[in-house]
Protein backbone atom coordinates (compact mmCIF):
# COMPACT_ATOMS: atom_id res chain seq x y z
CA UNK A 1 0.00 0.00 0.00
CA UNK A 2 1.32 3.43 -0.91
CA UNK A 3 1.13 6.54 1.25
CA UNK A 4 -2.18 8.42 1.11
CA UNK A 5 -3.04 12.14 1.22
CA UNK A 6 -6.64 12.89 2.18
CA UNK A 7 -8.92 15.25 4.12
CA UNK A 8 -9.44 14.59 7.84
CA UNK A 9 -12.66 16.06 9.19
CA UNK A 10 -13.48 16.87 12.83
CA UNK A 11 -16.99 16.82 14.24
CA UNK A 12 -18.66 17.63 17.56
CA UNK A 13 -20.33 14.29 18.34
CA UNK A 14 -21.84 13.54 14.94
CA UNK A 15 -18.88 12.04 13.07
CA UNK A 16 -20.59 8.65 12.73
CA UNK A 17 -23.71 10.21 11.15
CA UNK A 18 -21.61 12.35 8.82
CA UNK A 19 -19.45 9.45 7.69
CA UNK A 20 -22.50 7.22 7.14
CA UNK A 21 -23.97 10.03 5.04
CA UNK A 22 -20.75 10.26 2.96
CA UNK A 23 -20.71 6.45 2.57
CA UNK A 24 -24.30 6.51 1.33
CA UNK A 25 -23.51 9.38 -1.05
CA UNK A 26 -20.16 8.13 -2.37
CA UNK A 27 -20.27 4.36 -1.75
CA UNK A 28 -17.40 2.41 -0.31
CA UNK A 29 -16.39 0.76 2.94
CA UNK A 30 -16.60 2.60 6.26
CA UNK A 31 -14.63 1.56 9.34
CA UNK A 32 -15.21 3.24 12.70
CA UNK A 33 -13.35 3.07 16.05
CA UNK A 34 -14.72 4.70 19.17
CA UNK A 35 -12.99 6.28 22.16
CA UNK A 36 -14.48 3.45 24.25
CA UNK A 37 -12.67 0.87 22.12
CA UNK A 38 -9.43 2.67 23.03
CA UNK A 39 -10.18 2.49 26.76
CA UNK A 40 -12.20 5.62 27.48
CA UNK A 41 -15.05 5.10 29.93
CA UNK A 42 -16.27 8.71 29.98
CA UNK A 43 -19.27 10.25 28.27
CA UNK A 44 -17.33 10.35 24.98
CA UNK A 45 -16.89 6.53 24.91
CA UNK A 46 -19.35 6.15 22.01
CA UNK A 47 -17.91 9.07 20.03
CA UNK A 48 -15.73 8.37 17.01
CA UNK A 49 -11.98 8.36 17.64
CA UNK A 50 -11.23 7.49 14.01
CA UNK A 51 -13.35 6.72 10.95
CA UNK A 52 -12.17 5.92 7.44
CA UNK A 53 -14.23 5.78 4.29
CA UNK A 54 -12.53 4.15 1.31
CA UNK A 55 -14.51 4.22 -1.94
CA UNK A 56 -14.28 2.08 -5.04
CA UNK A 57 -13.22 5.20 -6.97
CA UNK A 58 -10.18 5.68 -4.76
CA UNK A 59 -11.54 8.47 -2.53
CA UNK A 60 -10.48 8.41 1.11
CA UNK A 61 -12.10 10.52 3.83
CA UNK A 62 -11.14 10.25 7.48
CA UNK A 63 -12.91 11.78 10.46
CA UNK A 64 -13.24 11.93 14.23
CA UNK A 65 -15.24 13.61 16.95
CA UNK A 66 -13.07 16.17 18.72
CA UNK A 67 -11.42 14.61 21.78
CA UNK A 68 -12.55 15.58 25.28
CA UNK A 69 -11.11 18.96 26.24
CA UNK A 70 -10.45 20.01 22.65
CA UNK A 71 -12.45 22.91 21.27
CA UNK A 72 -14.62 22.33 18.20
CA UNK A 73 -14.18 25.21 15.74
CA UNK A 74 -16.65 25.15 12.82
CA UNK A 75 -14.89 26.32 9.68
CA UNK A 76 -11.56 25.13 11.04
CA UNK A 77 -12.52 21.49 11.40
CA UNK A 78 -10.50 20.05 8.52
CA UNK A 79 -6.88 18.92 8.31
CA UNK A 80 -4.80 17.25 5.65
CA UNK A 81 -3.83 13.71 6.61
CA UNK A 82 -0.70 12.10 5.22
CA UNK A 83 -0.47 8.42 6.14
CA UNK A 84 1.24 5.28 5.02
CA UNK A 85 2.69 1.91 5.91
CA UNK A 86 5.80 1.20 7.94
CA UNK A 87 7.87 0.68 4.77
CA UNK A 88 7.24 4.37 3.93
CA UNK A 89 8.35 5.57 7.39
CA UNK A 90 11.51 7.33 6.19
CA UNK A 91 9.62 9.21 3.47
CA UNK A 92 6.76 10.14 5.85
CA UNK A 93 9.24 11.37 8.49
CA UNK A 94 10.86 13.55 5.83
CA UNK A 95 7.48 15.03 4.90
CA UNK A 96 6.82 15.68 8.60
CA UNK A 97 10.13 17.48 9.08
CA UNK A 98 9.60 19.71 6.05
CA UNK A 99 5.90 20.45 6.62
CA UNK A 100 6.30 21.24 10.34
CA UNK A 101 9.40 23.43 9.83
CA UNK A 102 8.54 27.01 10.73
CA UNK A 103 5.07 26.04 11.90
CA UNK A 104 3.54 25.02 15.23
CA UNK A 105 3.78 21.37 16.30
CA UNK A 106 0.56 20.53 18.15
CA UNK A 107 1.34 16.82 18.72
CA UNK A 108 4.99 15.74 18.47
CA UNK A 109 5.72 12.89 16.06
CA UNK A 110 5.84 9.88 18.41
CA UNK A 111 4.26 6.50 19.09
CA UNK A 112 0.60 6.81 20.08
CA UNK A 113 -1.78 4.62 22.12
CA UNK A 114 -3.13 2.99 18.95
CA UNK A 115 0.39 1.87 18.00
CA UNK A 116 1.24 4.20 15.12
CA UNK A 117 3.75 7.02 15.05
CA UNK A 118 1.72 10.21 14.68
CA UNK A 119 2.24 13.94 14.74
CA UNK A 120 0.16 16.99 13.98
CA UNK A 121 1.08 20.56 13.22
CA UNK A 122 -0.11 23.80 11.73
CA UNK A 123 2.26 24.78 8.95
CA UNK A 124 3.67 28.28 8.51
CA UNK A 125 0.73 29.14 6.25
CA UNK A 126 -1.92 28.14 8.82
CA UNK A 127 -2.84 24.75 7.31
CA UNK A 128 -3.38 21.88 9.77
CA UNK A 129 -1.56 18.62 8.94
CA UNK A 130 -1.46 15.14 10.47
CA UNK A 131 1.19 12.57 9.60
CA UNK A 132 0.70 8.91 10.55
CA UNK A 133 3.13 6.02 10.09
CA UNK A 134 1.28 2.72 10.52
CA UNK A 135 2.89 -0.12 12.40
CA UNK A 136 2.64 -3.80 11.61
CA UNK A 137 -0.13 -4.30 14.18
CA UNK A 138 -2.18 -1.15 13.59
CA UNK A 139 -4.93 -0.26 11.16
CA UNK A 140 -5.08 2.90 9.08
N, C-alpha and C positions, 0 to 999 in steps of 0.2 A: 504494500500500500504506500502510495506517495504522500507527501505532506499536503495539507489542505488549508486553504484560506477561505474563511466564510464569516458571515455576520453572526454575532452572539448577542441575543436580545435579553434584557432584564425586565422582569415584571414584578408587580406588587401583589402576589398571591394568586394570580390567574395564568401562570405560565402553562399549566397543563391544558386549560381551555384554549389558549391561544395556539399552542402547538397542535392540538387536535384539529382546530380550525384550519391551520396551514396544511396539515396532512390531508384533510378532506378536500381542500382546494387544489393542492399540488400533487397528491398521491404520495406514495413512498412508505417507508418503514419508520415508525417512531419508537424510540426507546426513552424511558423516563426513569430517573433515580430520585428518590426523595431524601430530605435531610434525615428522616427517621431511619432509612436504610444505612445511613452513615453514622448512626449512633445517637442522634438528637432525640431527646424525649420531651422537648418543649412544645409550645403551641405551633411551631413551624414544622413539626415532624412530618406532616403530610404535604408540605410545600415542595416544589421541585428544586433539587440541588443542581441537576443537570438533565437536559433533554436534548435529543439529537434526532432530527428528521433528515433522512437520506432518501432522495427521490430517484426514480428510474432514469430521469433526465440528467442526473449528476448534480442536482442542487443539494446543498447542505445548509441547514439552519440549526443553530444551537441556541438554547435558552435556559434561564433559571429564574426563580423568584429571588429577589434580593435577600441576602442573608440577614439574620437577626442583627440589629444594631446598625445596619447600613441604610443610608437614606435612599429612597426611591426618587429619582429626578426625571419626570416625564420630559421627553425631548432630548435627554442625555442618557437614554437607557439602551444604547447600542455600542458595542465594541467590535473590533476586528479580531477574530480568533485565527491563530496560526498554529496548527497542530500536526503531529506526525508520529511515526513509529520510532522505536528505539534506534533503528539503523540510520535514521536521519538526525540523530541527536546533535552531532557536530554542526551540521548546517543550521538547525533550529537555534542552537546556542549562539551562532554567529548572527542570525537575524535578530535575536534578543539583544545582543550587545549593541548592534548598530541602531535598532529602533529605539531603545531606551536611552541612548547617549544624548545628553542635553535635555532630557525630559524628566518626569517625576516617576520613580518606581513606587508603585502602590502595594505590590506584593513581590518580594524578592524571588528570583528564580531559585527554587529549592524543592525538595521532595515534599509532597502534600499527603494528607491523610488517605486519599484514594489511591496513592501509590505512584502517581506521575510526578515528574518535575514540572513545575508551573510557575509562571511569573506574570504579573500584569503591570502596565505602566501607562502613562499619558505622555505621548511623544511631544517634542518641542513645538508642534503645531496644534496641540490640544486634542489629538485623536487618541482614544483609548484602545489599547492593544492587550491581548492575552496570548501567551505562547505556552504550549503544552507539549511535553515530550512523553509519549506513552511508554510504559514499561511492559515487560513481558506478561505480567499478570493483571494489567489494567485494561479497561475498555475506553475507547474514545467516544 
